[in-house]
Amino acid sequence: MVDSAYKIKGVEENDQLLYIGGIFRFFGNSEWYVQVRFSKSKKKAVLASLIPDLCVGRYYNVTDIFDTQAKSKKIIIKWSDVKARANGKTLGLNPINGLNRNEKYFLLQKKNAWLAIPQLELARSLFLQNNKMFGYALSPVALNIDFRRANVSQSNLMIEVMDSVQLSKGQFEKCFNATQLAYTLCDSSALSSFISIHENFRLKQNTSKVDGCKVTWWNFCFNLPNLKKVKMELLLSEHISTYQGQNLYIANEIKSIIGIPHNLPVEIEFISQKWAKVSVSQSTLNEEKLEVAGEFIIDDEQGASSFSPTKIISSNGIGTFSLSPNRSARTKSSKGKVRVINESSEAEASGSELISTDLPTLLGSASAAIFVATTKDDNGDDKNIFDNFRSMLKKLCEESGLSLTELRIQKLRKIGRFKSHMKKDGTGIRKAAVAHLTNPSVNFETITLIEIDQSDFPNTGSKKNISTLVFKFTHLDDARAKVETILDELIIQSIAWPRDFFKQNKISTQFVNHPKNYRIEKADIDVIDRWVVNTQKKIEQL
């Protein structure tokens, strides 16, 4: 796991976290935040991507000489059936600095007392081991892109780490507990529970206005995995309340989770084609230096990139995470030979022989390195309106050396009173094709192209022609996070690129004009060639 030394801007030295509340995002901002309260600092929110390292009772911005030993009571419990679900207000917990207690809890009954476990803390301990996992929780489609599984036999499970993860083998091993990640991705109960975070977020978020700004709010909740017979070591709050006439104890932090039931096979290995290709070169050495985490400042006021490789925040809260029966996943280059066990014999095969382009992904099936989520119009017809865009991307990659890491086709969503997400000829919801390309010669650099469905314009007599958007980010996760907000702003601007938004958020953009006749159902080769040339020129200008 990453041993990161960092400070949070706006938090005083040796300050104790007293409260973790709702998750929220201001309209037009791609970053999510979480409500917090500290004992000394006035800071009221931090980046939600820090949740993997947030626990009530912990101290932050710690100096070397400060004693951070918690004074909380430590207990060990055996998991039992959840008797109730409640929020802090229902439990009668006192407001903190005027905040209503809407955070959600699972309630267990132990002897003559109640034990309330924060849902966010339990999910953090089970799944959210770093901020990449928090990103996957809010956008689980990325699991399809970044990880691919292959059940070689009943005893062997191989998980391929795709290039889109953008971590070297050393960085991956420092950022992830491989056993915990395998449990999250490949145990049926765990994966269902992890995916439920997004489902609850989608169904239970709400909007309000704060100082005239529209804000989306969500009180974290999720569905439990199978935790039968699990043992947990907890730190309890000194605060004792009552619930239904019995003492109520609040768990601040889960220190260990032991004996989690699962359906994983005996042999579990993470492999990567990229790890096999690594050679000792200057670019490789530069990448490996990122594994050494120095001290840095998390500055959410400046929109600091919470996904930068040097700033992957890993939770320090779980001393022990173990499965029952015991399992231990390991990492391995796909270039090496892997021992494949079946019921009658053993054999060796290389990773390249095991991982192929037609393997199922975690959530379905897709081609390797490219996930295409093709949406359909209301009448069920998929008109393949982006076929020419796909052809352009393919030739662009062949001629430029860029790699297509991800392609997604999605419907635009309705924003407030705006109606431009609907096509004007009555044929359904407008779509966008989002392509992320990576440059192998530049570590972690991502080029993103967004093409908008304009198939209704000729039918309505519109002469409008919105160009292909091109923008660049240092890391793929940052580009993914920005796309949703950009498309929302596009709707507000009545299908026009939000140039003021790009300027305000310092997003480096270019706009590719379409060649004549690009809308033809199957454009000529020379049309595609002109589109490729135009796109290459704009990429070079970023």
C-alpha positions as CSV (number, residue, x, y, z in Angstrom):
1,M,0.0,0.0,0.0
2,V,1.1,3.6,-0.6
3,D,2.8,5.2,2.3
4,S,1.8,8.8,1.4
5,A,2.9,11.8,3.4
6,Y,0.4,14.6,2.7
7,K,-1.4,17.5,4.2
8,I,-4.9,18.9,3.6
9,K,-4.9,22.6,2.9
10,G,-7.0,24.5,5.4
11,V,-6.7,21.9,8.2
12,E,-4.6,22.9,11.2
13,E,-1.7,20.7,12.4
14,N,-2.6,17.7,14.6
15,D,-6.3,18.3,14.1
16,Q,-8.9,15.6,14.9
17,L,-11.7,14.7,12.6
18,L,-15.0,14.8,14.5
19,Y,-17.6,14.1,11.8
20,I,-18.1,12.8,8.2
21,G,-21.3,13.8,6.5
22,G,-22.9,14.0,3.1
23,I,-21.3,13.8,-0.3
24,F,-22.0,16.8,-2.6
25,R,-21.1,18.5,-5.9
26,F,-21.7,22.0,-7.2
27,F,-23.4,22.1,-10.6
28,G,-20.8,22.6,-13.3
29,N,-18.0,21.1,-11.1
30,S,-16.7,17.6,-11.7
31,E,-15.2,17.2,-8.3
32,W,-17.2,15.6,-5.4
33,Y,-16.8,16.8,-1.8
34,V,-17.7,15.4,1.6
35,Q,-18.8,17.3,4.6
36,V,-16.4,17.2,7.5
37,R,-15.9,18.8,10.9
38,F,-12.6,19.1,12.8
39,S,-11.9,19.9,16.4
40,K,-9.9,23.0,15.6
41,S,-10.1,23.9,11.9
42,K,-12.9,25.8,10.2
43,K,-12.7,23.7,7.1
44,K,-16.2,22.2,6.3
45,A,-15.5,20.0,3.3
46,V,-12.7,18.1,1.6
47,L,-12.4,16.2,-1.7
48,A,-14.5,13.1,-1.5
49,S,-11.7,11.1,-3.2
50,L,-10.0,11.4,0.3
51,I,-12.7,9.2,1.8
52,P,-10.4,6.1,1.8
53,D,-8.3,7.9,4.4
54,L,-11.0,9.6,6.4
55,C,-12.1,8.2,9.8
56,V,-13.7,9.9,12.8
57,G,-11.3,10.2,15.6
58,R,-8.1,10.2,13.5
59,Y,-5.7,13.1,13.5
60,Y,-4.6,14.9,10.3
61,N,-1.7,17.1,9.2
62,V,0.2,15.4,12.0
63,T,3.7,16.6,13.0
64,D,6.4,14.1,13.9
65,I,6.3,14.9,17.6
66,F,2.5,14.6,18.0
67,D,1.0,11.6,19.8
68,T,-1.9,10.3,17.7
69,Q,-2.8,7.4,19.9
70,A,-6.6,7.3,19.9
71,K,-8.4,7.3,23.3
72,S,-11.4,5.4,21.9
73,K,-12.4,2.1,23.3
74,K,-11.3,-0.9,21.3
75,I,-13.6,-4.0,21.0
76,I,-13.8,-7.2,18.8
77,I,-17.2,-8.3,17.6
78,K,-18.6,-11.1,15.5
79,W,-20.9,-9.9,12.8
80,S,-24.6,-10.6,13.3
81,D,-27.8,-9.8,11.5
82,V,-28.5,-6.2,10.9
83,K,-31.5,-5.3,13.0
84,A,-32.2,-1.9,11.7
85,R,-30.9,0.9,9.4
86,A,-31.0,4.5,10.6
87,N,-29.4,7.9,10.2
88,G,-27.8,9.9,13.0
89,K,-30.8,12.1,13.5
90,T,-33.1,9.1,14.0
91,L,-30.6,7.8,16.5
92,G,-30.8,11.1,18.4
93,L,-27.1,12.0,17.9
94,N,-26.3,15.5,18.8
95,P,-25.7,17.9,15.9
96,I,-22.0,18.9,15.3
97,N,-21.5,22.6,14.7
98,G,-25.2,22.9,13.7
99,L,-25.2,20.1,11.2
100,N,-28.1,17.6,11.2
101,R,-26.9,14.0,11.5
102,N,-28.0,12.4,8.3
103,E,-25.2,10.0,7.9
104,K,-26.4,6.4,7.7
105,Y,-25.7,3.4,10.0
106,F,-26.2,-0.4,10.2
107,L,-27.5,-1.4,13.7
108,L,-26.4,-4.6,15.4
109,Q,-27.7,-5.8,18.7
110,K,-25.0,-7.0,21.2
111,K,-26.2,-8.4,24.5
112,N,-28.1,-5.5,26.2
113,A,-26.8,-2.7,23.8
114,W,-26.9,-1.4,20.3
115,L,-23.9,-1.0,18.1
116,A,-24.2,1.5,15.2
117,I,-21.7,1.0,12.3
118,P,-21.4,3.9,9.8
119,Q,-22.3,2.6,6.3
120,L,-19.5,4.7,4.8
121,E,-16.9,3.4,7.2
122,L,-17.9,-0.3,6.5
123,A,-17.7,0.3,2.7
124,R,-14.4,2.1,3.1
125,S,-13.0,-0.9,5.0
126,L,-14.4,-3.5,2.6
127,F,-13.8,-1.8,-0.8
128,L,-12.5,1.8,-0.8
129,Q,-8.8,1.1,-0.3
130,N,-7.7,4.1,-2.3
131,N,-9.2,7.0,-4.3
132,K,-9.2,5.0,-7.5
133,M,-11.7,2.6,-5.9
134,F,-13.8,5.6,-4.8
135,G,-13.8,6.6,-8.5
136,Y,-14.9,3.1,-9.6
137,A,-17.7,3.2,-7.0
138,L,-19.3,6.3,-8.5
139,S,-18.5,5.1,-12.1
140,P,-18.4,1.3,-12.1
141,V,-18.4,1.1,-15.9
142,A,-14.7,1.8,-15.6
143,L,-14.3,-1.6,-14.0
144,N,-15.1,-3.0,-17.5
145,I,-12.3,-1.0,-19.0
146,D,-9.6,-1.4,-16.4
147,F,-9.9,-5.0,-15.3
148,R,-10.7,-8.3,-17.1
149,R,-11.1,-11.7,-15.5
150,A,-10.5,-15.2,-16.8
151,N,-11.5,-18.3,-14.9
152,V,-8.8,-20.6,-16.3
153,S,-10.2,-23.5,-14.2
154,Q,-12.1,-24.1,-11.1
155,S,-8.9,-23.5,-9.1
156,N,-7.4,-20.6,-11.1
157,L,-8.5,-17.0,-11.5
158,M,-6.6,-14.5,-13.6
159,I,-7.3,-10.8,-13.6
160,E,-5.7,-8.7,-16.3
161,V,-4.8,-5.1,-15.3
162,M,-5.4,-3.1,-18.5
163,D,-3.1,-0.3,-19.7
164,S,-5.9,2.1,-18.9
165,V,-5.2,1.7,-15.2
166,Q,-1.9,3.5,-15.9
167,L,0.1,2.0,-13.1
168,S,3.4,0.1,-13.3
169,K,3.6,-3.2,-11.4
170,G,5.4,-1.5,-8.5
171,Q,2.8,1.3,-8.3
172,F,0.0,-1.3,-8.4
173,E,1.4,-3.3,-5.6
174,K,1.9,-0.2,-3.4
175,C,-1.6,1.2,-4.2
176,F,-3.7,-2.0,-3.9
177,N,-4.1,-4.9,-1.4
178,A,-4.4,-7.4,-4.2
179,T,-6.5,-9.9,-2.2
180,Q,-8.9,-7.2,-1.2
181,L,-9.2,-6.0,-4.8
182,A,-9.8,-9.6,-6.1
183,Y,-12.6,-9.9,-3.5
184,T,-14.2,-6.7,-4.7
185,L,-14.0,-7.5,-8.4
186,C,-14.6,-11.2,-8.5
187,D,-16.6,-12.5,-5.5
188,S,-20.2,-12.4,-6.6
189,S,-21.5,-11.0,-3.2
190,A,-18.8,-8.4,-2.9
191,L,-19.1,-7.2,-6.5
192,S,-22.9,-6.9,-6.1
193,S,-22.4,-4.9,-3.0
194,F,-19.8,-2.7,-4.6
195,I,-22.0,-1.9,-7.6
196,S,-24.9,-1.1,-5.2
197,I,-22.9,2.0,-4.2
198,H,-23.5,3.5,-7.6
199,E,-27.1,2.3,-7.7
200,N,-28.0,3.9,-4.4
201,F,-26.2,7.1,-5.5
202,R,-28.2,7.2,-8.7
203,L,-31.5,6.6,-7.0
204,K,-31.2,8.5,-3.8
205,Q,-29.3,11.7,-4.7
206,N,-31.2,15.0,-4.5
207,T,-30.6,18.6,-5.4
208,S,-30.9,21.9,-3.6
209,K,-29.6,25.4,-3.8
210,V,-26.8,26.8,-1.6
211,D,-26.2,30.6,-2.0
212,G,-28.0,30.5,-5.3
213,C,-25.9,27.6,-6.7
214,K,-27.4,24.2,-7.6
215,V,-25.9,21.4,-5.5
216,T,-26.3,17.6,-5.8
217,W,-26.4,15.8,-2.4
218,W,-26.1,12.2,-1.4
219,N,-26.0,10.5,2.0
220,F,-23.8,7.5,1.4
221,C,-25.4,4.0,1.6
222,F,-24.9,0.6,0.0
223,N,-26.2,-3.0,0.1
224,L,-24.3,-5.4,2.4
225,P,-22.3,-8.3,1.1
226,N,-22.3,-11.7,2.9
227,L,-20.5,-11.1,6.2
228,K,-21.6,-14.2,8.1
229,K,-19.2,-15.1,10.9
230,V,-16.9,-12.1,10.1
231,K,-14.9,-10.7,13.0
232,M,-14.2,-7.0,13.3
233,E,-12.0,-4.9,15.5
234,L,-13.6,-1.6,16.2
235,L,-12.8,1.7,17.8
236,L,-15.9,3.0,19.6
237,S,-16.7,6.6,20.2
238,E,-16.7,7.9,23.8
239,H,-20.2,9.3,23.2
240,I,-22.9,6.9,24.4
241,S,-26.5,7.5,23.6
242,T,-29.6,5.3,23.9
243,Y,-31.8,3.6,21.3
244,Q,-35.1,1.8,22.1
245,G,-34.2,2.0,25.8
246,Q,-30.8,0.4,25.5
247,N,-27.3,1.9,25.4
248,L,-26.1,2.8,21.9
249,Y,-22.4,2.7,20.9
250,I,-21.1,4.3,17.7
251,A,-18.2,2.7,15.8
252,N,-15.7,5.4,14.7
253,E,-13.3,3.2,12.8
254,I,-12.9,-0.5,11.7
255,K,-9.4,-1.6,12.4
256,S,-9.6,-5.1,11.0
257,I,-12.0,-7.4,9.2
258,I,-11.2,-11.1,9.5
259,G,-12.7,-14.2,7.9
260,I,-14.9,-12.8,5.1
261,P,-16.8,-15.5,3.3
262,H,-16.3,-15.6,-0.5
263,N,-16.4,-17.8,-3.7
264,L,-12.9,-17.1,-5.0
265,P,-10.7,-20.0,-6.3
266,V,-7.4,-21.0,-4.7
267,E,-5.0,-19.4,-7.2
268,I,-5.5,-15.7,-7.9
269,E,-3.1,-13.7,-10.0
270,F,-3.1,-10.2,-11.4
271,I,-1.3,-9.9,-14.7
272,S,-0.6,-7.1,-17.2
273,Q,0.7,-7.0,-20.8
274,K,2.2,-3.6,-19.9
275,W,4.2,-5.0,-17.0
276,A,5.7,-7.6,-19.4
277,K,6.7,-4.9,-21.9
278,V,8.5,-2.7,-19.4
279,S,12.2,-2.2,-20.2
280,V,14.8,-0.2,-18.4
281,S,14.7,3.2,-20.2
282,Q,14.6,6.8,-19.2
283,S,10.8,7.0,-19.6
284,T,10.5,3.8,-17.4
285,L,12.8,5.3,-14.8
286,N,10.7,8.5,-14.7
287,E,7.6,6.4,-14.2
288,E,9.1,4.3,-11.4
289,K,10.1,7.5,-9.5
290,L,6.4,8.2,-9.0
291,E,6.3,5.2,-6.6
292,V,8.2,7.1,-4.0
293,A,5.6,9.3,-2.3
294,G,7.0,12.5,-0.9
295,E,5.0,15.1,1.1
296,F,2.4,17.1,-0.8
297,I,-0.6,19.3,-0.2
298,I,-4.1,18.3,-1.1
299,D,-5.5,21.6,-2.3
300,D,-9.1,21.3,-3.3
301,E,-9.4,25.0,-3.7
302,Q,-7.2,24.8,-6.8
303,G,-9.0,21.7,-8.1
304,A,-6.0,19.5,-7.3
305,S,-5.9,16.3,-9.3
306,S,-6.8,13.6,-6.8
307,F,-6.0,10.9,-9.3
308,S,-2.4,11.9,-10.0
309,P,-0.2,8.8,-9.5
310,T,1.8,10.4,-6.8
311,K,-1.4,11.3,-4.9
312,I,-3.2,8.0,-4.7
313,I,-4.4,8.0,-1.1
314,S,-4.7,4.6,0.5
315,S,-6.5,3.8,3.7
316,N,-4.4,3.1,6.7
317,G,-7.5,1.9,8.7
318,I,-7.4,-1.9,8.0
319,G,-4.6,-3.6,9.9
320,T,-5.9,-7.0,8.7
321,F,-8.2,-7.9,5.8
322,S,-8.6,-11.7,5.4
323,L,-10.9,-14.1,3.7
324,S,-12.3,-17.4,4.8
325,P,-11.1,-19.8,3.5
326,N,-7.9,-18.0,3.3
327,R,-6.8,-16.6,-0.1
328,S,-3.8,-14.5,-1.1
329,A,-3.7,-12.8,-4.6
330,R,-0.4,-12.0,-6.2
331,T,0.8,-9.9,-9.1
332,K,2.7,-11.3,-12.1
333,S,3.9,-10.2,-15.5
334,S,1.9,-11.9,-18.2
335,K,5.2,-12.6,-20.0
336,G,6.1,-15.2,-17.4
337,K,4.6,-18.7,-17.2
338,V,1.6,-19.2,-15.0
339,R,0.8,-22.5,-13.3
340,V,-2.6,-23.7,-14.3
341,I,-4.2,-26.3,-12.0
342,N,-7.2,-28.5,-12.8
343,E,-8.6,-31.5,-11.1
344,S,-6.3,-34.0,-12.9
345,S,-3.1,-32.3,-13.8
346,E,-0.9,-29.2,-13.8
347,A,0.4,-27.3,-16.8
348,E,2.1,-24.0,-17.6
349,A,0.9,-21.3,-20.0
350,S,1.9,-17.7,-20.6
351,G,-0.4,-14.9,-19.8
352,S,-0.7,-14.0,-23.5
353,E,-2.1,-17.5,-24.1
354,L,-4.7,-17.0,-21.3
355,I,-5.8,-13.5,-21.9
356,S,-7.5,-12.8,-25.3
357,T,-9.7,-10.2,-26.8
358,D,-13.0,-12.1,-26.4
359,L,-12.8,-12.8,-22.6
360,P,-15.8,-11.6,-20.5
361,T,-15.4,-8.5,-18.5
362,L,-16.5,-8.1,-14.9
363,L,-19.9,-6.7,-15.8
364,G,-20.4,-8.2,-19.2
365,S,-18.6,-8.7,-22.5
366,A,-16.5,-6.3,-24.5
367,S,-13.5,-6.2,-26.8
368,A,-10.1,-5.8,-25.1
369,A,-9.1,-2.3,-24.1
370,I,-12.2,-0.8,-25.7
371,F,-15.5,-0.7,-24.0
372,V,-18.4,0.3,-26.2
373,A,-21.7,1.0,-24.3
374,T,-24.0,1.5,-27.3
375,T,-27.2,3.0,-26.3
376,K,-30.4,2.6,-28.3
377,D,-33.1,5.0,-29.4
378,D,-36.6,4.7,-27.9
379,N,-37.8,2.6,-30.8
380,G,-35.0,0.1,-30.3
381,D,-33.1,0.9,-33.5
382,D,-29.4,1.6,-33.2
383,K,-28.5,3.6,-36.3
384,N,-24.7,3.3,-35.9
385,I,-24.4,7.0,-36.3
386,F,-20.8,7.0,-35.1
387,D,-19.4,4.5,-37.6
388,N,-17.5,7.2,-39.5
389,F,-16.1,8.5,-36.2
390,R,-15.0,4.9,-35.3
391,S,-13.3,4.7,-38.7
392,M,-11.5,8.0,-38.1
393,L,-10.3,6.9,-34.7
394,K,-8.9,3.6,-36.1
395,K,-6.9,5.4,-38.8
396,L,-5.8,8.1,-36.4
397,C,-4.3,5.5,-34.0
398,E,-2.6,3.7,-36.9
399,E,-1.0,6.9,-38.2
400,S,-0.2,8.7,-34.9
401,G,0.9,6.0,-32.6
402,L,-1.8,6.8,-30.1
403,S,-3.7,3.9,-28.5
404,L,-7.5,3.8,-28.1
405,T,-8.0,3.0,-24.5
406,E,-11.7,3.5,-24.2
407,L,-14.7,4.3,-26.4
408,R,-18.1,4.9,-25.0
409,I,-21.3,5.9,-26.6
410,Q,-23.9,7.3,-24.3
411,K,-27.2,9.2,-24.3
412,L,-27.1,12.8,-23.1
413,R,-29.1,13.4,-20.0
414,K,-31.9,15.9,-19.2
415,I,-30.7,19.0,-17.4
416,G,-33.3,21.1,-15.7
417,R,-35.6,22.8,-18.1
418,F,-33.3,22.4,-21.1
419,K,-34.5,20.2,-23.9
420,S,-31.5,20.0,-26.2
421,H,-30.7,16.4,-25.1
422,M,-33.6,15.4,-27.4
423,K,-33.2,15.3,-31.2
424,K,-35.3,17.9,-33.0
425,D,-36.7,15.4,-35.6
426,G,-38.4,13.4,-32.9
427,T,-36.2,10.3,-33.3
428,G,-35.1,10.1,-29.6
429,I,-32.3,11.2,-27.3
430,R,-29.2,12.7,-28.7
431,K,-25.9,10.7,-28.2
432,A,-22.3,11.4,-27.6
433,A,-19.3,9.3,-28.5
434,V,-16.4,9.7,-26.0
435,A,-13.0,8.3,-26.9
436,H,-9.9,8.4,-24.7
437,L,-6.6,7.9,-26.3
438,T,-3.2,7.5,-24.6
439,N,0.2,8.3,-25.8
440,P,2.7,5.5,-25.0
441,S,5.6,7.9,-25.4
442,V,4.3,10.3,-22.7
443,N,3.5,8.7,-19.3
444,F,-0.1,9.0,-18.2
445,E,-1.1,11.6,-20.9
446,T,-4.7,11.2,-22.2
447,I,-6.2,12.8,-25.3
448,T,-10.0,12.8,-25.2
449,L,-12.3,13.3,-28.2
450,I,-16.1,13.9,-27.9
451,E,-18.3,13.6,-31.0
452,I,-21.9,14.7,-30.8
453,D,-24.9,13.0,-32.6
454,Q,-26.0,15.5,-35.3
455,S,-28.1,13.1,-37.3
456,D,-31.3,15.2,-36.9
457,F,-29.8,18.5,-38.2
458,P,-30.3,17.8,-42.0
459,N,-33.9,16.5,-41.4
460,T,-34.9,19.8,-39.6
461,G,-33.1,22.1,-42.1
462,S,-30.6,23.1,-39.5
463,K,-27.2,24.3,-40.8
464,K,-25.6,23.8,-37.4
465,N,-22.4,21.8,-37.2
466,I,-20.8,21.3,-33.9
467,S,-17.1,20.4,-34.2
468,T,-15.3,17.4,-32.6
469,L,-14.0,18.4,-29.2
470,V,-10.4,17.5,-28.3
471,F,-8.9,18.0,-24.8
472,K,-5.9,16.8,-22.9
473,F,-5.4,15.7,-19.3
474,T,-2.4,14.2,-17.5
475,H,-4.3,11.2,-16.3
476,L,-7.2,9.1,-17.7
477,D,-9.2,9.3,-14.4
478,D,-9.2,13.1,-14.6
479,A,-10.5,13.0,-18.2
480,R,-13.2,10.6,-17.3
481,A,-14.3,12.8,-14.4
482,K,-14.6,15.9,-16.6
483,V,-16.7,14.3,-19.5
484,E,-20.0,14.2,-17.6
485,T,-19.8,17.9,-16.6
486,I,-18.8,18.9,-20.1
487,L,-21.8,17.1,-21.6
488,D,-24.1,18.8,-19.1
489,E,-22.7,22.2,-20.0
490,L,-23.2,21.3,-23.7
491,I,-27.0,20.8,-23.0
492,I,-27.2,24.1,-21.2
493,Q,-25.5,25.9,-24.1
494,S,-28.1,24.3,-26.5
495,I,-25.6,22.0,-28.2
496,A,-22.6,24.4,-28.3
497,W,-19.3,23.7,-26.6
498,P,-19.0,25.7,-23.3
499,R,-15.9,27.7,-24.1
500,D,-16.3,29.9,-21.0
501,F,-16.4,26.8,-18.9
502,F,-13.2,25.5,-20.5
503,K,-11.5,28.8,-19.8
504,Q,-12.7,29.0,-16.2
505,N,-11.5,25.5,-15.5
506,K,-8.3,25.8,-17.4
507,I,-9.1,22.9,-19.7
508,S,-6.8,22.8,-22.7
509,T,-9.1,22.3,-25.8
510,Q,-9.1,22.3,-29.5
511,F,-12.1,22.0,-32.0
512,V,-11.9,19.9,-35.1
513,N,-14.0,21.1,-38.0
514,H,-15.7,18.2,-39.9
515,P,-14.8,17.6,-43.6
516,K,-17.6,17.9,-46.1
517,N,-19.9,14.8,-46.4
518,Y,-18.7,13.3,-43.1
519,R,-22.4,12.7,-42.2
520,I,-22.9,10.3,-45.2
521,E,-23.8,6.8,-43.9
522,K,-20.5,5.4,-45.0
523,A,-18.1,8.2,-45.9
524,D,-15.5,7.8,-48.6
525,I,-11.9,7.1,-47.6
526,D,-10.8,10.5,-48.6
527,V,-13.3,12.1,-46.2
528,I,-12.0,10.0,-43.3
529,D,-8.4,10.9,-44.3
530,R,-9.2,14.6,-44.2
531,W,-10.9,14.2,-40.8
532,V,-7.8,12.3,-39.5
533,V,-5.4,15.1,-40.8
534,N,-7.6,17.8,-39.2
535,T,-7.6,15.9,-35.9
536,Q,-3.9,15.3,-35.8
537,K,-3.2,19.0,-36.4
538,K,-5.5,20.0,-33.4
539,I,-3.9,17.4,-31.1
540,E,-0.5,18.8,-31.9
541,Q,-1.7,22.3,-30.9
542,L,-2.9,21.2,-27.5
